[in-house]
């Protein structure tokens, strides 16, 4: 049996599919609040950035910003947004069902504003296994390219495929882990056995 997969462009820079989530929330049509987390789960859909040659993105997390006004003392509102694909078996090699969802949720919880204020959730510079360099608390990116990144969880009706994650201690070069069992990854503690090495800015 063949399966079809949808491909869509990422035009998300503080917006949810081109509709600002904050403006949408205050339009009266829905009752989202800044304390809520918006989640879009897309069946068998992958995203690309710019051109289709930059495919395939299985998920992302960001936020929508609504500036404050006189009615709330000019306090901005931020709406955390996560987008992930649900992949049917065999659509792609490797990730299935909730793999992307588990990745994006762990990152949205630990780094909801993606380090945009230049202060919060920033880490020492680190490099992913395939070379991309960053300095944000992206716990899923740390392990996503490693063999064994995805593990299974069998429930009565289905076996789910979830992604392991790095732990906060991994981002501290030269330090022992403060996690249970002195682990640097979870739940598979063997994926990461030491913290990231100390790297210069932009890994140069």
N, C-alpha and C positions, 0 to 999 in steps of 0.2 A: 504494500500500500504506500503510495507516495504522499508526502505532506507538503503543504505550501507554507511559505514563511513571508511575512510582510516586512517591507523595508521602509523606514521613515526617516526624515531629516531631523536632526536636533537643532531647533531654533530656540533653545531654552537658555535665556540669560536673565534670570530673575522672573521668568514667566512659566506658566504651565500650559504648554501647547499654544503659545502665542496669546493666551488670555491671562493677564496678571491675576494670580490667585488672591492677592490681597484685595484688589478692586472687585473681583468676583465675590469675595466673601462679604464685602460691604455693600454689594448691590441689592441685598435683600432677598436674593434668590436662594442662598444657602446660609448656613450659620457657622462656617469655619471660624475659628478663633486662633490667635497666635499660639495658644497652648496646644493646639491640635497639630498633628502631622498628616499631611496629605500624601496619599499613596496611590499611584497609578500602576496597576498590574495589567500588562498587555499580553494577550495570548500569541505565542509564536511570532513575535515582532522584534526586529533588531533595529537599531538606530545607526546613523552615520553622522559625522561632523563635516560640514562643508560639501564634500563630494562623496559619491558612493565608494570611491577607493578607500575612504576612511571608515569602512564598515568592518567589524560589526560590534557595536556597543550594546551590551545586554542590559545596562541600567546606569543610572546616575542619581546622585542626590545633590540638592541645592536648596535655595530658599527664594521666596518672592518677598521683595521689600516694598512696603507701603510707607511713604513718608508721613510723619505726623502733621497735625494741624492745630489750630487754636483750641479745638474742642477737647484735645487730649494732652495739652501742654507741649505740643510738638514732639511727642515721643513716637519714634518709628515703630512699625509693626513688622515682624518677620514671620513668614509662614514657611515652615520646613516642608520640602517637597521631595519625594522619592519616586523614581520611575524604574520599573523592572519588568523584564519579560518572563512569562511562564512558558517554558519550552517543553513541548511534548517529546516523548522518547524518540531518538533518532533524528531529530531536526538538525542538531549540531553535534559534533563529536565532543564529549566531555560533560558540559553542564546540562542539567535537566531540571524540570519543574521549578523548584524554589531556589536553585543555586544563586541566581542573580539577586533574587529578593533577599536572601539571607545576607549576602554581601552588602547590599545597599542599606539595609536596616541597621546593621552593626555600625556602619560608618555614619549614618545620619544621627544616631544616638550619641556617638562619641565625637563627631565633628559636624554639628548641624549647620554651621555657617561657613564651612570650608575655609577657615582661617582668613576670611576677608577683612577683618579689622586689623590684621597685622600683629595681633597680640595673642588671642585665644586659639587653642588647639594647634599651635605651631610646634614643630619638633626640630631637632637637629636634622640637617640634610641627610637623606638616605636614598638608596637606589634599589629599584625593583630588579628581580632576576633578569629581565630582558633589557635593562638599561635605563628606563625612564627615571628621572631624578625629581624628587619633591621634598618638601619640608612640612607636610601636613599630616595630621593624625588619621591617616587612612588605613584602618586596621585590615580591611579586606584586600587592598592592593598589595600589601606586604607578602601575601602568600598565594595570590590567585594564579600565578604562573608556575608554581611549584608542583611537581608530581605529588599526588595525594592531597591536593588542596580541597577536593570535594569528598565528603563522607556521606554515608547513607544512614537514615533513621527509618526503621520499619515500624509502621503503625498497622492496626488491624486491616485497614482497607487499602493501604498503599505504602510503598517505600519512597521516601523523599530523599533528595540529594541536596545537602546543605554545604556551605563553604566554611572551612576553618577560618580562624582570624588570628592575626598577631595580637599580642597583649601590649599594654602601655610600656612595660619595662623594656621591650625590644627597642624602643626609640631612644634609649639612654646608653650611648656608647660607653663601654668600660665599666658598667655597673652590673651588679648581680640583680636578678629578678626578685621583685618583692611579691610576686604572685604565689599562689599555692603550688607546692612542688617545685618552686623556683622556675616555673615554666615561662617561656617566651611566646608560645602559641597555644591555642585552645580550639577544640578539645583534643586534637592530636598534638601532644606536647613534643613529638619528635620532629615536627616540621621545622621549627626554629629552635636551635639549641644554644644560641648566644645572641647578644644584642648586635644591632647594626654597627659596623665600624664607623669611626669618626671620619666624616668627609668634609671637605671645604664647601663653601656656598656654591650652589648649582652643580655640585659634584665635579667641579673643574680641577 
